[in-house]
Amino acid sequence: MITVFGEGRGFRVIWLLEEMGLAYRLRPVDLLAGVENDPEFLAVNPAGFIPAIQDGEVTMVESIAIMEYLMARILSRKSCESSKNSPCVCDLGHQSCLFLGMFSC
């Protein structure tokens, strides 16, 4: 199961996980209390930035990078052969196109 640390821009990540139907758990990070008081989170991300995720052995930070990782994870499970009737986004480098045809493959 994917663990999402923090909210704020982590909302993007949570929204995408919901849209993709992937199981996750939200682990709040209290920035006002100070991340230096949260050793579990600092073990995942010593810099203390949110959001961060753990997916098995994979740890990532930065919401856009996390979203691209999640998209690649789903797309890698699908045959990504584009046709006129079934558009599919295989190039994750174009952030503005991330969601076009996401579930059409």
C-alpha positions in Angstrom: 0.0 0.0 0.0 1.2 3.5 -0.8 1.7 5.9 2.1 1.3 9.6 1.5 3.1 11.9 4.0 1.6 15.3 4.4 -1.2 17.3 2.8 -1.0 20.7 1.2 0.3 20.0 -2.3 -0.1 16.4 -1.4 -3.8 17.0 -2.2 -2.8 16.6 -5.9 -1.3 13.2 -5.1 -4.3 12.0 -3.1 -6.7 13.2 -5.8 -4.8 11.2 -8.4 -4.7 8.1 -6.2 -8.5 8.4 -5.8 -9.0 8.8 -9.6 -6.8 5.8 -10.3 -8.4 3.6 -7.6 -5.1 2.8 -5.9 -5.1 2.0 -2.2 -3.2 4.4 0.0 -3.0 5.6 3.6 -2.6 9.3 4.5 0.1 9.9 7.1 -0.4 13.5 8.4 2.7 15.6 9.0 2.3 18.5 11.4 4.5 21.2 10.0 3.5 23.7 12.7 4.7 21.3 15.4 8.0 21.0 13.5 9.1 18.1 11.4 12.2 17.8 13.6 9.8 16.3 16.1 8.6 13.6 13.7 11.4 11.0 13.4 9.3 8.6 11.3 8.8 11.3 8.6 12.4 12.4 8.7 13.5 8.8 8.1 11.5 8.9 4.9 12.5 12.5 3.9 15.4 14.0 5.8 14.8 17.4 4.1 11.3 17.5 5.6 9.4 18.5 2.4 5.8 17.4 1.8 4.4 15.6 0.1 6.4 12.4 0.1 5.3 8.9 -0.6 6.5 5.4 0.1 5.5 2.6 -2.3 7.2 -0.5 -1.2 10.9 0.2 -1.7 10.3 3.4 -3.6 10.4 6.8 -1.8 9.6 10.0 -3.6 9.1 13.7 -2.9 7.7 16.6 -5.0 4.1 16.3 -6.1 4.6 16.4 -9.9 7.3 13.8 -9.7 5.1 11.6 -7.6 2.2 12.0 -10.0 4.4 11.1 -13.0 5.6 8.0 -11.1 2.0 7.0 -10.3 1.0 7.5 -14.0 3.9 5.4 -15.2 3.0 2.7 -12.7 -0.5 2.4 -14.1 0.5 2.8 -17.7 3.1 0.1 -17.4 0.3 -2.3 -16.7 -1.6 -1.4 -19.8 -0.9 -1.9 -23.5 -0.1 1.6 -24.6 -0.8 1.3 -28.3 -2.4 4.5 -29.5 -5.1 4.4 -32.2 -7.6 6.9 -33.5 -10.3 5.5 -31.3 -8.2 4.9 -28.2 -5.8 7.8 -27.3 -3.1 7.1 -24.7 -0.5 9.2 -23.1 2.8 7.4 -23.0 5.1 10.4 -22.8 5.0 11.6 -19.2 7.3 14.5 -19.9 4.4 16.7 -21.0 2.7 17.5 -17.7 -0.2 19.3 -19.3 -1.1 16.0 -21.0 -0.9 13.7 -18.0 -4.6 12.9 -17.8 -5.6 12.9 -21.4 -6.7 9.4 -22.3 -5.4 8.1 -19.0 -8.0 5.2 -18.8 -8.4 4.7 -22.6 -5.5 2.3 -23.1 
